[in-house]
Amino acid sequence: MKIQKEIDFILAIDALKNVNRRNYNADDSRRENTAEHSWQIVVLAQILYPYAKNNTEINLLRVIRMLSIHDLVEIDAGDTFLFDEEGMKGKFEREKIAAKNIFGILDEPLSSDFYNLWIEFEEEKTPDAIFACAIDRIMPFILNAHTSGKSWTEAGVTEKQVRNMLENAICRASDDMGDCFHQLISKCIDEEKLVKS
């Protein structure tokens, strides 16, 4: 059958629904899975696009494509908690191997197209990738700020860690998103969701 590899790929990525993340859903009832996160950031990108710096230089469809595939590597590599310093060591190399495996299911040119989009997202150099990465980073932050912040409090995440990992990525993509970040981090500190540092 002509589209067998595409069917094989879509069945393989169904496994993303089984990859649990550290973050909790907005109702604090359970941890989210990576497929849920991917869906949510695709929607968020469309909503926050008007706030992006230089949004005339940003191709929203490419951003959506990046966001829809960038976490597929977690099927093989697992989800690495952003604030797990040990876990973050070697993350890119682990995920690069996983990207080659998962995108390798597809024929060319789509296999290379997805892999190159993934690399572009990881390198965070183009306007599309900068905005996409900011969206990816701000969504878990918003969830923690509007819930009990369990994924942070369970791991003893500090204000400094959050600032180091999120602030620049968010602020360079959008002044409005940066303002939102600063207001919410103050709220999180006041509510003791983050260890003050």
VOTOR-301595 format. One line per 4 residues: number of its first residue (from 0); their letters; for each residue x, y, z of N, C-alpha, C. Coordinates in steps of 0.02 Angstrom, whole numbers, plus 50000, padded with zeros to 5 digits. Example, Ala and Ser with C-alpha at 12.3 -4.5 7.8 and 13.67 -1.06 7.14 Angstrom:
<sites>
0) as) 50660,49716,50390,50615,49775,50390,50660,49835,50390 | 50642,49888,50354,50684,49947,50357,50645,50002,50394
</sites>
This chain:
<sites>
0) mkiq) 50043,49941,50000,50000,50000,50000,50045,50062,50000 | 50027,50111,49960,50069,50170,49949,50082,50210,50013 | 50033,50214,50058,50042,50257,50117,50058,50216,50180 | 50085,50156,50172,50098,50113,50229,50147,50144,50279
4) keid) 50200,50177,50255,50249,50207,50301,50218,50264,50341 | 50173,50302,50310,50139,50355,50345,50093,50326,50400 | 50060,50270,50384,50019,50237,50434,50063,50209,50490 | 50120,50179,50472,50166,50154,50523,50189,50209,50569
8) fila) 50203,50268,50541,50226,50325,50580,50171,50348,50628 | 50111,50357,50603,50057,50383,50646,50040,50334,50701 | 50047,50269,50688,50037,50219,50740,50094,50221,50791 | 50155,50232,50767,50212,50235,50812,50207,50295,50859
12) idal) 50183,50352,50833,50181,50411,50876,50122,50410,50924 | 50078,50361,50916,50024,50353,50966,50054,50342,51035 | 50114,50315,51037,50148,50302,51101,50161,50366,51141 | 50158,50424,51109,50168,50487,51145,50115,50497,51199
16) knvn) 50057,50467,51189,50003,50472,51239,50022,50437,51304 | 50072,50393,51302,50094,50356,51361,50154,50386,51396 | 50180,50442,51370,50238,50474,51401,50212,50527,51450 | 50221,50513,51514,50198,50560,51565,50251,50613,51579
20) rrny) 50227,50673,51593,50271,50730,51608,50267,50744,51684 | 50311,50788,51706,50310,50808,51777,50253,50855,51793 | 50232,50894,51743,50180,50944,51753,50112,50912,51766 | 50071,50948,51804,50003,50926,51817,49954,50964,51772
24) nadd) 49897,50933,51758,49843,50966,51722,49819,51026,51762 | 49781,51069,51730,49756,51131,51762,49711,51117,51822 | 49680,51059,51825,49638,51043,51883,49678,51007,51938 | 49744,51000,51928,49789,50970,51978,49774,50896,51992
28) srre) 49732,50864,51951,49710,50796,51966,49761,50742,51947 | 49802,50756,51897,49851,50706,51874,49904,50740,51832 | 49958,50704,51821,50010,50729,51776,49984,50727,51704 | 50006,50775,51665,49987,50775,51594,50032,50727,51556
32) ntae) 50009,50704,51498,50054,50666,51455,50080,50712,51400 | 50130,50689,51364,50163,50733,51316,50118,50749,51256 | 50075,50703,51237,50029,50717,51182,49982,50774,51201 | 49960,50775,51263,49916,50830,51286,49954,50896,51285
36) hswq) 50016,50894,51307,50058,50955,51306,50066,50980,51234 | 50080,50934,51188,50090,50954,51118,50028,50986,51088 | 49971,50957,51102,49908,50986,51078,49898,51057,51107 | 49912,51065,51172,49899,51128,51204,49944,51184,51179
40) ivvl) 50008,51168,51166,50053,51220,51142,50039,51239,51069 | 50012,51192,51030,49992,51209,50962,49935,51260,50963 | 49888,51251,51009,49834,51299,51017,49860,51365,51044 | 49904,51362,51095,49930,51422,51126,49969,51465,51076
44) aqil) 50007,51433,51032,50045,51470,50982,50000,51512,50938 | 49943,51485,50920,49896,51521,50877,49866,51581,50915 | 49855,51573,50979,49826,51626,51020,49876,51682,51034 | 49938,51663,51048,49989,51713,51067,50029,51741,51009
48) ypya) 50019,51715,50950,50054,51739,50890,50052,51815,50883 | 49994,51848,50893,49994,51922,50886,50042,51958,50933 | 50061,51926,50988,50105,51957,51037,50180,51946,51023 | 50195,51906,50973,50265,51891,50958,50302,51952,50932
52) knnt) 50364,51959,50952,50406,52012,50923,50415,51996,50849 | 50412,52046,50808,50423,52037,50736,50380,51981,50707 | 50317,51979,50725,50276,51923,50702,50268,51921,50626 | 50284,51976,50593,50281,51974,50520,50337,51930,50491
56) einl) 50389,51918,50531,50443,51874,50510,50431,51801,50529 | 50377,51788,50566,50364,51721,50591,50311,51687,50547 | 50327,51626,50527,50281,51585,50488,50243,51541,50538 | 50182,51559,50553,50144,51524,50605,50134,51450,50588
60) lrvi) 50124,51435,50525,50116,51364,50507,50179,51324,50523 | 50238,51354,50509,50301,51319,50526,50308,51310,50602 | 50287,51362,50639,50289,51357,50713,50244,51300,50736 | 50185,51296,50709,50138,51242,50727,50167,51174,50709
64) rmls) 50198,51170,50651,50229,51106,50631,50285,51087,50680 | 50326,51136,50698,50380,51122,50746,50352,51097,50812 | 50302,51133,50838,50274,51116,50903,50239,51048,50902 | 50211,51030,50844,50174,50967,50841,50220,50906,50839
68) ihdl) 50283,50916,50819,50329,50858,50813,50387,50859,50862 | 50402,50917,50893,50466,50921,50929,50471,50874,50988 | 50414,50855,51018,50417,50809,51076,50410,50736,51057 | 50404,50719,50992,50398,50649,50972,50459,50609,50994
72) veid) 50516,50642,51002,50577,50608,51025,50568,50577,51094 | 50521,50603,51133,50510,50577,51201,50484,50505,51201 | 50459,50482,51144,50437,50412,51140,50495,50366,51156 | 50554,50382,51129,50614,50341,51142,50656,50369,51200
76) agdt) 50662,50436,51202,50709,50466,51250,50677,50482,51317 | 50610,50480,51321,50575,50499,51383,50573,50574,51392 | 50532,50596,51439,50527,50667,51455,50580,50683,51507 | 50621,50733,51493,50671,50755,51542,50646,50819,51574
80) flfd) 50639,50817,51640,50615,50875,51678,50666,50931,51670 | 50643,50989,51650,50686,51046,51635,50732,51064,51693 | 50710,51052,51754,50749,51072,51812,50790,51014,51843 | 50794,50959,51807,50835,50902,51828,50904,50909,51796
84) eegm) 50950,50939,51833,51016,50955,51804,51053,50893,51781 | 51049,50838,51818,51081,50776,51798,51048,50748,51735 | 50982,50747,51735,50945,50720,51678,50956,50759,51614 | 50970,50824,51621,50980,50867,51562,51047,50853,51528
88) kgkf) 51094,50823,51565,51159,50806,51535,51149,50754,51481 | 51172,50769,51421,51167,50722,51365,51098,50718,51334 | 51052,50762,51355,50983,50760,51330,50981,50769,51255 | 51016,50818,51228,51013,50832,51157,51037,50771,51116
92) erek) 51090,50740,51138,51117,50682,51101,51068,50623,51104 | 51037,50611,51163,50987,50558,51168,50928,50572,51122 | 50907,50634,51123,50848,50651,51083,50864,50653,51008 | 50925,50669,50990,50944,50669,50919,50940,50598,50891
96) iaak) 50963,50550,50929,50959,50480,50907,50885,50460,50901 | 50845,50480,50950,50774,50464,50948,50740,50498,50888 | 50760,50559,50872,50731,50595,50814,50747,50558,50749 | 50808,50535,50742,50826,50498,50682,50785,50433,50676
100) nifg) 50774,50401,50733,50735,50338,50733,50663,50351,50715 | 50631,50397,50749,50559,50406,50739,50544,50437,50671 | 50583,50488,50650,50570,50518,50585,50594,50473,50528 | 50640,50427,50544,50665,50379,50495,50613,50329,50472
104) ilde) 50558,50325,50507,50504,50280,50485,50475,50305,50419 | 50476,50371,50409,50447,50402,50350,50496,50401,50291 | 50469,50405,50231,50510,50413,50170,50533,50485,50164 | 50583,50495,50122,50604,50562,50104,50552,50592,50056
108) plss) 50542,50656,50055,50580,50707,50091,50552,50721,50161 | 50495,50690,50180,50463,50707,50243,50507,50689,50303 | 50543,50634,50299,50587,50614,50353,50638,50669,50370 | 50672,50694,50319,50721,50748,50330,50687,50814,50348
112) dfyn) 50629,50826,50320,50592,50887,50335,50576,50891,50409 | 50549,50837,50437,50533,50835,50509,50597,50839,50551 | 50648,50803,50531,50711,50804,50570,50740,50875,50570 | 50741,50908,50512,50769,50976,50508,50727,51026,50548
116) lwie) 50661,51018,50549,50618,51061,50591,50635,51050,50664 | 50646,50987,50683,50664,50971,50752,50730,51004,50771 | 50780,50998,50728,50845,51030,50741,50838,51106,50746 | 50800,51135,50701,50789,51208,50703,50759,51229,50770
120) feee) 50709,51192,50793,50678,51206,50858,50730,51203,50913 | 50770,51151,50914,50820,51141,50967,50873,51196,50967 | 50891,51221,50908,50944,51271,50904,50920,51341,50923 | 50855,51353,50920,50825,51417,50942,50859,51479,50911
124) ktpd) 50870,51477,50846,50904,51533,50813,50858,51573,50767 | 50811,51541,50735,50767,51575,50687,50708,51606,50724 | 50676,51657,50694,50617,51687,50727,50563,51634,50742 | 50553,51586,50695,50503,51534,50707,50521,51492,50768
128) aifa) 50584,51472,50772,50606,51429,50827,50606,51467,50894 | 50625,51530,50893,50625,51570,50955,50554,51575,50983 | 50506,51589,50939,50437,51593,50962,50411,51525,50984 | 50425,51474,50946,50402,51406,50963,50429,51385,51031
132) caid) 50493,51397,51043,50524,51378,51108,50493,51417,51166 | 50478,51480,51154,50446,51520,51207,50378,51492,51225 | 50340,51472,51175,50274,51442,51187,50282,51377,51226 | 50330,51336,51206,50342,51272,51240,50361,51283,51313
136) rimp) 50399,51335,51327,50421,51348,51395,50368,51381,51438 | 50328,51425,51409,50280,51463,51450,50220,51420,51470 | 50202,51370,51430,50142,51331,51447,50147,51295,51514 | 50200,51257,51527,50206,51225,51593,50211,51276,51649
140) filn) 50242,51333,51635,50248,51387,51683,50179,51413,51702 | 50137,51425,51651,50068,51448,51663,50030,51398,51705 | 50037,51334,51689,50002,51282,51728,50024,51282,51801 | 50089,51286,51812,50113,51288,51882,50089,51350,51918
144) ahts) 50088,51406,51883,50067,51469,51915,49993,51470,51933 | 49953,51431,51897,49881,51432,51907,49855,51369,51942 | 49901,51329,51967,49882,51270,52007,49920,51274,52073 | 49926,51219,52107,49964,51219,52169,50040,51218,52157
148) gksw) 50060,51212,52094,50132,51211,52079,50167,51147,52101 | 50130,51092,52103,50157,51029,52129,50221,51006,52095 | 50224,51014,52029,50284,50988,51995,50346,51026,52018 | 50338,51089,52039,50394,51127,52067,50406,51110,52140
152) teag) 50353,51110,52180,50362,51100,52252,50388,51030,52267 | 50366,50980,52228,50390,50912,52237,50465,50906,52225 | 50490,50947,52179,50561,50944,52160,50603,50999,52193 | 50571,51042,52233,50608,51096,52266,50637,51147,52217
156) vtek) 50601,51160,52163,50625,51207,52112,50628,51278,52141 | 50682,51313,52124,50692,51380,52151,50675,51433,52099 | 50665,51493,52124,50654,51551,52080,50712,51558,52031 | 50773,51550,52055,50831,51557,52012,50831,51507,51955
160) qvrn) 50812,51445,51970,50809,51394,51917,50758,51413,51864 | 50700,51436,51886,50648,51455,51838,50671,51514,51796 | 50701,51563,51828,50726,51621,51790,50780,51599,51740 | 50826,51557,51762,50881,51535,51719,50856,51496,51658
164) mlen) 50806,51455,51668,50782,51411,51614,50728,51442,51570 | 50692,51491,51596,50634,51516,51559,50637,51589,51538 | 50664,51631,51582,50656,51704,51573,50680,51728,51505 | 50741,51713,51486,50768,51738,51423,50730,51709,51363
168) aicr) 50715,51644,51366,50680,51612,51310,50612,51644,51298 | 50578,51662,51351,50511,51692,51345,50516,51766,51326 | 50558,51803,51361,50562,51876,51351,50588,51894,51282 | 50633,51856,51254,50660,51874,51188,50610,51862,51132
172) asdd) 50558,51822,51146,50508,51807,51095,50451,51858,51095 | 50437,51887,51155,50379,51932,51160,50383,51975,51223 | 50375,52040,51214,50373,52084,51272,50313,52069,51317 | 50256,52056,51285,50195,52042,51324,50201,51976,51362
176) mgdc) 50230,51925,51330,50240,51862,51364,50291,51871,51421 | 50340,51915,51410,50389,51930,51462,50356,51964,51521 | 50311,52011,51508,50275,52044,51563,50233,51993,51601 | 50200,51949,51565,50161,51896,51597,50205,51852,51641
180) fhql) 50264,51833,51615,50311,51793,51654,50329,51827,51719 | 50346,51892,51716,50368,51928,51776,50312,51934,51827 | 50252,51947,51804,50195,51951,51850,50181,51883,51883 | 50184,51830,51842,50168,51764,51870,50223,51737,51915
184) iskc) 50285,51753,51901,50338,51728,51945,50333,51761,52014 | 50315,51825,52015,50305,51859,52079,50248,51827,52118 | 50194,51811,52083,50137,51777,52113,50158,51709,52142 | 50198,51672,52104,50221,51605,52126,50265,51609,52188
188) idee) 50307,51661,52191,50349,51670,52250,50306,51688,52311 | 50260,51734,52301,50215,51754,52355,50175,51694,52382 | 50154,51650,52337,50114,51592,52356,50157,51531,52376 | 50224,51542,52378,50271,51491,52400,50270,51428,52356
192) klvk) 50259,51438,52293,50263,51383,52245,50335,51373,52223 | 50376,51425,52232,50446,51422,52216,50486,51441,52277 | 50544,51410,52283,50590,51429,52337,50623,51494,52316 | 50617,51546,52359,50646,51612,52342,50722,51606,52342
196) s) 50753,51636,52291,50826,51633,52287,50854,51699,52263
</sites>
